[in-house]
């Protein structure tokens, strides 16, 4: 299945490192799949780790997996 490119985040790989430590919404095909704090960003900025919180485990998301990531204001 091809990633939904219509929901691309304004945060592309080049500025994903600015999300480190911030609370973000992770969306897939227009639906929020996770809200959490960015714990780690891959060197190329394509992938982010959202830290564990409550019963939600640490998880990997990003444009490379078909997600859009938007900071929570």
C-alpha positions in Angstrom: 0.0 0.0 0.0 1.4 3.4 -1.0 1.7 6.1 1.7 -0.9 8.9 1.6 1.2 11.8 0.4 -1.8 14.2 0.6 -1.3 14.6 4.3 2.4 15.5 4.3 3.5 17.4 7.4 4.9 20.9 7.1 7.8 19.2 9.0 9.8 17.4 6.4 12.9 15.4 7.0 15.1 18.5 6.9 13.4 20.0 9.9 12.2 16.9 11.8 15.1 17.4 14.3 13.3 20.5 15.5 10.6 18.3 16.8 12.9 16.5 19.3 11.4 16.8 22.8 8.1 18.3 21.5 4.6 16.9 21.7 3.3 15.9 18.2 0.3 14.4 16.5 1.0 11.5 14.3 -1.6 11.1 11.5 -2.2 8.4 8.9 -4.7 8.9 6.1 -6.2 11.8 8.0 -6.7 10.0 11.3 -4.7 10.7 14.5 -2.9 7.5 15.4 -0.8 8.8 18.3 -0.1 11.9 20.3 3.2 12.0 22.2 6.6 13.4 22.9 9.4 12.9 20.2 12.2 11.0 21.9 14.5 10.4 19.0 14.8 11.4 15.3 16.7 9.3 12.7 19.8 11.0 11.2 18.1 11.7 7.9 14.9 12.9 9.7 12.5 10.4 8.0 11.6 8.5 11.2 10.8 9.5 14.8 10.4 7.6 18.0 7.6 8.6 20.3 8.4 7.9 23.9 6.4 5.4 26.0 3.5 6.9 28.0 1.2 5.0 30.2 0.2 1.8 28.5 1.4 3.0 25.1 4.9 1.6 24.3 7.7 3.5 22.6 6.9 3.5 18.8 8.4 4.4 15.5 6.6 6.7 13.0 7.4 9.0 10.1 7.1 10.0 6.5 8.9 6.9 5.5 6.1 4.8 7.0 3.3 6.9 5.5 2.6 9.1 8.5 2.5 12.8 8.8 3.8 14.4 12.0 2.5 17.8 13.2 3.6 19.6 16.4 0.8 20.3 19.0 0.6 24.0 19.5 
